[in-house]
Amino acid sequence: MSGIVTLTLSPCIDKTTTAPALLPGTKLRCSTPDFEPGGTGLNVARALKQLGTDPLAIYPAGGYAGQFLQELLVSESIRTSAVPSRSQTRENLIVQDCFTQQTYRFDMPASTLLPDEWQACLDRLNMQADVKYIVAAGDLPEGVPDDFYAKVANIANHKGARLILEATGNALRLALDEGVYLLKTSLHELARYTGTEDLPQQQTYELAREIILQRKASAIVAEPGAEGAMLVRENEFFHAVAPSVEAKSTLGAGACLLAGIVSALSNGTSINQAVQYGIACGSASTLCTSTKLCRMEDVEKLAPDVKRDMLISVTSL
């Protein structure tokens, strides 16, 4: 066992197909679809498995789609703890237009969770022993209170586990009040944290450091875009530059970035090196089509090409 648990409150099945061209008013004859588990947390678990780690995935599942989701995860040898839900697990549709080579993703509404269902997810998490890392990611579905991730942070703190969080809005704010180990976010979301839609990059990094100085997070990984990610710590930040690749799809890249970071950390790697490894995993995922995740052989090829663009003392900013 790896001591890594992923938590996904809005799982899904991703159905991927191709069509000759997306044209209105005509019958579009699609290719035989591929079915894959989806949702950020589940994709982190799937990517961790590809990287040689054995996580436990906790998630709600309901209806025939929930049963099928369980089968898909078992087929990938993912250890699961599925919480029964009265709502049907959602199914998304991804279609590639063969004429334009554009990919269209149709995300269905997240399934509603009742109080006893989301509480059961917390109970499943709380009962796990020897947990070292908890990865909680994704928007909260209807019926789940904004302080859900704060409750997860409280469980992590009591267990002495490191919480790696990706969240937005008030759910993010409340979780930070409890304290997390690592926050993975975007520059835009950090700006929203101050109540604005946009901030200059310099001020955004200073805001990230302020969050850390308030002991709300030990580190923050912010993605300025496809060019890599910025790691902010109390006394430094650096920009890990992604290697140049011919991307086929960016779906799942963020989950692979998270998986790479937690995989490296669980193997005793420094957080700076873990972020660089995460960038390699995220870049590797873009070499695959649709919702396919990173392959170890691609990660190993790309890892040496991830560079630190800068290493600057934050105190000098």
GIJOVEN-V648883 format. One record per run of one state. SS is the DSSP state (h for helix, s for strand, l for the rest). FROM is the first residue (numbers start at 0). TO is the last residue. If there is no record, write none. Layout:
ss = (SS;SS)
from = (FROM;FROM)
to = (TO;TO)
//
This chain:
ss = (l;s;l;s;l;s;l;s;l;h;l;s;l;h;l;s;l;s;l;s;l;h;l;s;l;h;l;s;l;h;l;s;h;l;h;l;s;l;s;l;s;l;h;l;h;l;h;l;s;h;l)
from = (0;3;8;11;19;29;30;33;38;39;50;55;61;62;75;78;84;89;97;101;106;114;126;132;137;147;159;161;166;168;178;179;186;193;200;213;216;225;227;232;235;241;252;266;270;285;295;303;306;313;316)
to = (2;7;10;18;28;29;32;37;38;49;54;60;61;74;77;83;88;96;100;105;113;125;131;136;146;158;160;165;167;177;178;185;192;199;212;215;224;226;231;234;240;251;265;269;284;294;302;305;312;315;316)
//
